[in-house]
Amino acid sequence: MAMHRISIFIMFSVALTSHMFPSDAQNSAQDYVNAHNTPRGQVGLGGVTWNVTLANYAQNYANQRIGDCALTHSNGPYGENLAKGSSSTFTGLAAVNLWVAEKSCYDYTTNSCTGGKQCLHYTQVVWRDSIRIGCARAQCSNGWYYVVCSYDAPGNWVGEWPY
């Protein structure tokens, strides 16, 4: 039986004031790692570590999307979550928090998303074998912000539970 990886993307427009999420903060490697490790710890998993190769891959791909800001996957060798937001307040931390918020749409018993909603960003964040991450943020030509996180090993394999 062939294994297939499922990938999805998310688009989000934010309208928050800059004092809530300063654009010069919440985009560091440690911010991304912390935002991933909190939900992983909630399900009994160890933390992820930052990987420069993955971060470079994510940044190169984000830079390729600057012209169109399209939520199109790179189809590379890594797992991948994408997001974009229309304001400078759309930080890397805000993107990870959006993915983690999909937890409420995930049913572990059936290993599926509920109510026709998305949850695969969340399952990638907590995928047990995805222990290395690298993320990047870029501003698109239209002023939006584009966030990419790359995961090694990739997750969301059909028929497998994330943890």
Secondary structure, DSSP 8 states (H G I E B T S, - for coil): ----B------------TTTS-TTSS-SHHHHHHHHHHHHHHTT----EE-HHHHHHHHHHHHHTTTT--------SSEEEEEEESSTT--HHHHHHHHHHGGGGEETTTTEESTT---HHHHHHT-TT--EEEEEEEE-TTS-EEEEEEEES---BTT----
